[in-house]
Amino acid sequence: MPSKRPYVSPLREQAAARTRAVILRCAAELFAGRGYGRVTVADIAAAAGVAAKTVFASVGSKSDILDRIVDQGVADSGYEQAMRQVLALRTPGEVLAALARGTRLGNEEQFTVHEAILKALPVHENGEALWERATADYRLALGAAARHLHTLDPPPPVPVDETAGLLWFWFGPTGWRTLVVENGWSWDRAEDVVRRIAVATLCPY
């Protein structure tokens, strides 16, 4: 006689998914605001309106929560679609403007996630690996944009690897954070300035 599969309630699964989403959102906000080291699972549970045991059962430890926040940030970045649009552009100015707009929007939307990760790095046991995992696809995308720029006319006046490094410097998450958080600029101003600098440097002709 075949064994029966355990019944899984779709409504219960949906409720569990909503609970996980709330826990992750509250954890990201707390990590971004207070810093990872100053937040406890009890703090996260209180902010999410659940018991601490629910946090452990639904998401795991504080380290597990941060891992999920990183994975969610990567999944929500939408970089693949954005890069397809960038690689379809045929002039350097259009590419750089699209990179300025796309990375600005991505960093603006993912600001809390990036802050949560950055503030965890000094105290997390695997902080360097965590940051590399969070930014690996981002770096690859800007590297692809650099190679694309070198297929256009006129190409940048510097080697491809230098172009990629400059794109990361201007359009990477720490560049946006420096301008918006540390300098207090608006996102609009930051986008306009980095676009103009990128065009002046890579399209000087």
C-alpha positions in Angstrom: 0.0 0.0 0.0 1.6 3.3 -1.1 2.5 5.7 1.7 0.6 8.9 1.9 2.4 12.2 1.3 2.0 14.7 4.1 -0.5 17.3 3.2 0.9 20.8 2.8 -1.6 23.6 3.1 -1.1 26.3 0.4 -2.6 28.9 2.8 -0.2 27.9 5.5 2.7 28.1 3.1 1.7 31.5 2.0 1.4 32.7 5.6 4.9 31.3 6.3 6.3 33.1 3.3 4.7 36.4 4.4 6.2 35.9 7.9 9.7 35.2 6.5 9.4 38.3 4.3 8.4 40.5 7.3 11.2 39.1 9.4 13.8 39.7 6.7 12.5 43.2 6.1 12.6 44.1 9.8 16.0 42.5 10.2 17.5 44.5 7.2 16.1 47.7 8.6 17.5 47.0 12.1 20.9 46.0 10.7 21.0 49.1 8.5 20.0 51.4 11.3 21.8 50.0 14.4 24.5 47.8 12.9 24.5 44.0 12.8 26.5 43.6 16.0 23.9 45.6 18.0 20.9 43.7 17.0 19.6 40.5 18.6 17.2 37.9 17.4 14.9 39.2 20.1 15.0 42.7 18.6 14.2 41.3 15.2 11.3 39.2 16.6 9.9 42.3 18.4 10.1 44.4 15.3 8.4 41.7 13.2 5.7 41.1 15.8 6.5 37.4 16.3 8.2 35.2 19.0 11.9 34.7 18.9 11.3 31.0 18.3 9.3 31.9 15.2 12.3 33.7 13.9 14.6 30.7 14.4 12.0 28.3 12.9 11.2 30.5 9.9 14.6 31.9 9.0 17.3 30.7 11.4 20.0 32.4 13.4 21.1 36.0 13.0 23.9 34.9 10.6 21.3 32.9 8.6 19.1 36.0 8.4 22.0 38.1 7.0 22.8 35.4 4.4 19.1 35.4 3.3 19.2 39.2 3.1 22.3 39.0 0.8 20.6 36.4 -1.4 17.4 38.3 -1.6 19.3 41.5 -2.5 21.1 39.7 -5.4 17.8 38.1 -6.6 16.0 41.5 -6.5 18.7 43.5 -8.3 17.3 42.8 -11.7 20.8 43.3 -13.2 20.3 40.7 -16.0 17.5 42.6 -17.7 19.2 46.0 -17.1 22.4 44.7 -18.7 20.6 43.4 -21.7 19.3 46.9 -22.3 22.7 48.4 -21.8 24.5 46.0 -24.1 21.9 46.9 -26.9 23.0 50.5 -26.9 25.3 51.7 -29.6 27.0 54.9 -28.4 29.3 55.3 -25.4 27.3 58.3 -24.1 24.1 56.2 -24.1 25.8 53.3 -22.3 27.2 55.5 -19.6 23.9 57.4 -19.1 22.1 54.0 -18.8 24.6 52.8 -16.3 24.3 55.9 -14.3 20.5 55.6 -14.2 20.3 51.9 -13.8 22.9 51.6 -10.9 21.4 54.7 -9.2 17.9 53.1 -9.2 19.3 49.7 -8.1 21.2 51.3 -5.2 18.4 53.5 -4.2 15.9 50.6 -4.1 18.4 48.3 -2.4 19.8 51.0 0.0 18.6 49.3 3.2 20.0 45.9 2.1 23.4 47.4 1.2 23.6 49.3 4.5 22.7 46.1 6.4 25.5 44.3 4.7 28.1 47.1 4.9 27.5 47.6 8.6 27.8 43.9 9.3 31.3 43.5 7.6 33.4 44.7 10.5 31.9 42.2 13.0 30.9 39.3 10.8 33.2 36.3 10.9 33.0 36.0 7.1 32.5 39.6 6.2 34.9 39.7 3.2 33.3 36.6 1.6 29.8 38.0 2.4 30.6 41.3 0.5 32.1 39.4 -2.4 29.0 37.3 -2.7 26.7 40.3 -2.5 28.6 42.2 -5.2 30.0 39.5 -7.5 27.2 39.7 -10.1 27.3 43.5 -9.9 31.1 43.5 -10.7 30.6 41.1 -13.6 27.8 43.3 -15.1 30.0 46.4 -15.0 32.9 44.3 -16.5 30.6 43.3 -19.4 29.6 47.0 -19.8 33.3 47.9 -20.0 34.0 45.3 -22.7 31.0 46.6 -24.6 32.2 50.2 -24.5 35.4 49.0 -26.1 33.5 47.7 -29.1 31.9 51.1 -29.8 33.2 54.1 -31.6 35.1 55.8 -30.2 36.3 53.3 -27.6 37.5 54.6 -24.1 41.1 55.9 -24.1 42.1 53.5 -21.4 42.5 49.7 -21.3 39.4 47.5 -20.7 40.4 46.5 -17.2 40.9 50.2 -16.3 37.5 51.0 -17.8 36.0 48.3 -15.6 37.7 49.6 -12.6 36.5 53.1 -13.2 32.9 51.9 -13.8 33.1 50.1 -10.4 34.5 53.2 -8.7 31.8 55.5 -10.1 28.8 53.2 -10.3 29.5 50.6 -7.6 27.6 50.6 -4.2 30.4 52.3 -2.2 30.6 55.1 -4.8 26.9 55.8 -4.5 27.1 55.6 -0.7 29.9 58.1 -0.5 28.0 60.7 -2.5 24.5 60.2 -1.0 25.2 59.2 2.6 28.6 60.7 3.4 28.3 63.8 1.3 24.5 64.2 1.7 23.8 64.6 -2.0 20.4 63.8 -3.5 20.2 60.7 -5.7 19.5 63.0 -8.7 22.6 65.1 -8.1 24.8 62.0 -7.6 23.5 60.5 -10.9 24.0 63.6 -12.8 27.6 64.1 -11.5 28.8 60.6 -12.0 27.3 60.5 -15.5 29.1 63.7 -16.5 32.4 62.5 -15.0 32.2 59.1 -16.7 31.4 60.7 -20.1 34.2 63.3 -19.8 36.7 60.6 -18.9 35.7 57.8 -21.2 34.3 59.8 -24.1 36.8 62.8 -24.3 36.6 63.1 -28.1 
